[in-house]
Amino acid sequence: MDEFALIEKLFRPLAGPGALDLKDDAAILTPPPGMDLVLTKDAIVEGVHFRADDPPQRIAQKLQRVNLSDLAAKGAKPLGYLLAAAFRKDTDPDWLEGFAAGLAEDQARFGWTLLGGDTVATPGPLTFSLTAIGTVASGKTILRTGAVAGDDVFVTGTIGDAGLGLALLADPARLPDAALRQTLIERYQVPQPRVSFGARLHGFAHAAVDVSDGLLADAGHLAKASGVALDLELAAMPVSDGARAMIGAGSAQPAQLLWLGDDYELVFTCAPSSRAKVERLGAEEGVPVSRIGTVRAGGGVHLLSDDRSEIDVESIGYTHF
Amino acid sequence: MDEFALIEKLFRPLAGPGALDLKDDAAILTPPPGMDLVLTKDAIVEGVHFRADDPPQRIAQKLQRVNLSDLAAKGAKPLGYLLAAAFRKDTDPDWLEGFAAGLAEDQARFGWTLLGGDTVATPGPLTFSLTAIGTVASGKTILRTGAVAGDDVFVTGTIGDAGLGLALLADPARLPDAALRQTLIERYQVPQPRVSFGARLHGFAHAAVDVSDGLLADAGHLAKASGVALDLELAAMPVSDGARAMIGAGSAQPAQLLWLGDDYELVFTCAPSSRAKVERLGAEEGVPVSRIGTVRAGGGVHLLSDDRSEIDVESIGYTHF
């Protein structure tokens, strides 16, 4: 099958140490001494997680990046990945080359390599699954369960941009400024997982999660797993210039941003004694970090206004955007 | 989404050590000291690798077993797996329960557990990919590249049964004996990977491969990877009672069996000094093992008749069956 021969040719240069040149149906991994492995696996389907006319480079990058974001939230450093790809037999060779180029570009950017996988034919939508493997010092993996009362809650970057970008793809008129609009759209199209920042969080972050479902939803997962309540301050939420412009134009409300997904920022909690460490890490990695709240005994995520009264987040939720 | 809640409920009991109860989007693996990890990943697609009306238990089992066979060929012991599953939203709850039951049954049988994964919606065919992780003593993984001139070539079990079973599903009249026919069909439907046998091969097997594409094709992969020639004797090939009956009835030719896939037996090579070890291992594991040829300098796979003249295997190949 010519298409499979082409894929083999395109994928072989992506193979890293242990991949046995992709010739052996298996990879060998000698775990670095003193390290645990963190494993995560996300799948994406054409028409569900990406559009048929998305550039193949970008699909390959998004596939890597959603998984890299999961590793970052665990405090893990990317090591390698396995890829299962279901292609249609009529998939264009140019498309395949673009896909491989996207894989190659992000491999180099994030410092990991292809370990192995499988390529199969499908009569249906293109479907990819990636198994990501990262390393973290033994016993130091950051879990969702570790938040304790008294912790600060931090978030990297800005919130809601990807969701606004998706909305702008459908209705560009909601943000007339073309440059700001493009920035938001790129936040949706090319996630920037906090890989090197996340890999340095272990040791002082008590709990972490990446923002894929939306800040409130993902913070809710962390609160539930840790058995604590999170008090988050609306005024402390980091908002980009583009999001600010949309809020100014009446195209979005601040609290709505917290329901929007796909930002791939990190939410994490630390003891207040770690504030200087967090600040230094952000400065060294060039990652903006905002303190957005605190952890207390209880349950759930509570969004507070300036006067510390609780905002009914459900009433301004995702479904209203 | 109710279907996803059901899947979560069904999959959670499958989670093993390190899976964090499937609640954390990642698994943690502390590699056993002195062990390498062997990783392999196979995907299956409805309508391509299984039929829409196959029982879901059997699909789940086949998904595990094709991957377990890859681990066995590496001399690795199964440790755990990650599963990506793309379901249609209208997938029947009974189907999902059957699928989970199949996973559970084979987990218990083969002594490994679910580590994590992802469940997504698809508008297309059901698509599954499994990343299998096994352990082998450090540096002892059996590769395809290790065969050396002078080695014996062995194969486990019998050859060609699964392919004959597939043919019998389409045309049962080719084997009138119902019991023998059923045995061959089951060989196709429920592969029996040589897991415990394979896990004891390291240390004396020089090279191994599992028979998924067909004995000649897979032996060819081994020969090519090792840079050697394999001389295989047609008369030494292990043939089941069912296959023998089909040959007797003129429904199959002996050499055709060597082109048929999906047997999931192991082909491996060892120094002649290891013959007693191979025999003992087969006896202890209850696995029939046949010596079917030898390795010599050169290239390719050569099938020899009783008088050691070479049989033109291409002329009686798969496409003629």
Interface residues (C-beta under 8 A of the other chain):
Chain A: L20 K23 D24 D25 A26 A27 I28 L29 T30 P31 D36 L37 V38 L39 T40 K41 D42 A43 I44 V45 G47 V48 H49 D70 L71 A73 K74 A76 L82 L83 A84 A85 A86 L115 G116 G117 D118 V120 A121 T122 P123 G124 P125 T127 S129 T131 I133 S138 G139 T141 L143 R144 T145 A225
Chain B: L20 K23 D24 D25 A26 A27 I28 L29 T30 P31 D36 L37 V38 L39 T40 K41 D42 A43 I44 V45 G47 V48 H49 D70 L71 A73 K74 L82 L83 A84 A85 A86 L115 G116 G117 D118 V120 A121 T122 P123 G124 P125 T127 S129 T131 I133 S138 G139 T141 L143 R144 T145 A225
